[in-house]
Amino acid sequence: MSKRQDGNAFAPTLTLLCGGVGVLTGALIAGSMVLVPPTAAQAKPAYAAATGLPCGKCHVNPAGGGPNTDFGKQFAANGHKL
C-alpha cells in the first residue's frame, strides 16, 4: 500500500467507516420512528372530577383533549383553579 501525499494511508478507510456509521444511525432513527408510535395527548379526567365540569367545558372536543376553549385557556392560566 502506498502512502498518499498527505501522509495518511487510512483516510479512505476512515471516510468509508464514518459514512457507514452515519447510514446506520439514520436507519436506527427511522426504524425507531416506525416502531414507536406517538402517543396522543389526553385530557386530565381528574380536573373534570375535581371541578364537576365536563371535559368539553375546557376542550373543543367534548370528550376532552385537543385544543382548549377560551374557558380552558383561562383555567390553565389560573393554575388549573376555578
C-alpha positions as CSV (number, residue, x, y, z in Angstrom):
1,M,0.0,0.0,0.0
2,S,1.4,3.3,-1.0
3,K,1.1,6.4,1.2
4,R,-0.9,9.4,0.0
5,Q,0.7,12.7,-0.5
6,D,-0.7,14.0,2.8
7,G,0.9,11.0,4.6
8,N,-2.4,9.4,5.8
9,A,-2.9,6.0,4.2
10,F,-6.0,5.4,6.3
11,A,-8.1,8.4,5.1
12,P,-10.2,6.4,2.6
13,T,-11.0,3.7,5.1
14,L,-11.9,6.2,7.8
15,T,-14.1,8.1,5.4
16,L,-15.9,4.9,4.4
17,L,-16.3,3.9,8.1
18,C,-17.7,7.2,9.1
19,G,-20.2,7.2,6.2
20,G,-21.3,3.7,7.2
21,V,-21.9,4.8,10.8
22,G,-24.0,7.7,9.6
23,V,-26.1,5.5,7.4
24,L,-26.6,3.0,10.3
25,T,-27.5,5.8,12.7
26,G,-30.1,7.2,10.2
27,A,-31.6,3.7,9.8
28,L,-31.9,3.2,13.5
29,I,-33.6,6.6,14.0
30,A,-36.0,5.9,11.1
31,G,-36.7,2.4,12.5
32,S,-37.5,3.8,15.9
33,M,-39.9,6.3,14.5
34,V,-41.8,3.5,12.8
35,L,-41.8,1.1,15.7
36,V,-42.6,3.5,18.5
37,P,-45.9,5.2,17.7
38,P,-46.6,8.7,19.1
39,T,-49.0,8.9,22.0
40,A,-51.9,11.2,21.8
41,A,-52.3,14.0,24.3
42,Q,-55.1,13.3,26.7
43,A,-57.2,15.5,28.9
44,K,-56.9,15.1,32.7
45,P,-60.1,13.4,33.9
46,A,-59.0,14.5,37.4
47,Y,-59.8,18.1,36.5
48,A,-63.3,17.2,35.4
49,A,-63.8,15.1,38.6
50,A,-62.4,17.9,40.9
51,T,-64.4,20.7,39.3
52,G,-67.6,18.8,38.4
53,L,-67.4,20.2,34.9
54,P,-67.5,18.1,31.7
55,C,-64.3,17.8,29.6
56,G,-65.9,19.8,26.8
57,K,-66.0,22.9,29.1
58,C,-62.3,23.3,28.7
59,H,-61.7,21.5,25.4
60,V,-63.1,22.0,21.9
61,N,-63.6,18.2,21.7
62,P,-66.5,17.2,24.1
63,A,-64.6,14.1,25.0
64,G,-61.6,16.1,26.1
65,G,-58.1,16.5,24.7
66,G,-57.0,18.7,21.9
67,P,-57.3,22.5,21.7
68,N,-58.8,24.4,24.6
69,T,-61.8,26.7,24.6
70,D,-61.4,30.2,25.9
71,F,-62.6,29.0,29.3
72,G,-60.0,26.2,29.2
73,K,-57.2,28.7,28.4
74,Q,-58.3,30.9,31.4
75,F,-58.5,27.8,33.6
76,A,-54.9,26.8,32.6
77,A,-53.6,30.4,33.1
78,N,-55.2,30.4,36.6
79,G,-53.1,27.4,37.6
80,H,-56.0,24.9,36.9
81,K,-58.2,26.5,39.6
82,L,-61.7,27.9,39.1
